Amino acid sequence: MRKSKVEAAAPANRPQTKKAQVLEMLNGGAVSVVEIAEKLSISKQAAYSLIGDVKRGGAAIGGVMKDGAMRYSVTVLKRAKAKPLAFGKGAVVSVAVSTPTATD
């Protein structure tokens, strides 16, 4: 028996991704890489990567040096960029039927 789309959807109690957790931490205020790494039980390099993922996802990340450690936070959420149309799927350039010329 096939499941309906509603039943096949992910359960609501599914844990957040680490990227979503980092975004939540950055929205909450200035946080250091060490704090992110400790909370998520990951390396500092992985924490830097997740900050980069959040930044590539559209959030403007700002940082300030405080107590000898860089502390990052979300300054402004950027709007998503409009994706260009795939080749050949744009507006038609000419609707006129082409006719062969004498050189064809």
Order of alpha helices (4+ residues) and beta strands (2+ residues): alpha-alpha-beta-alpha-alpha-beta-beta
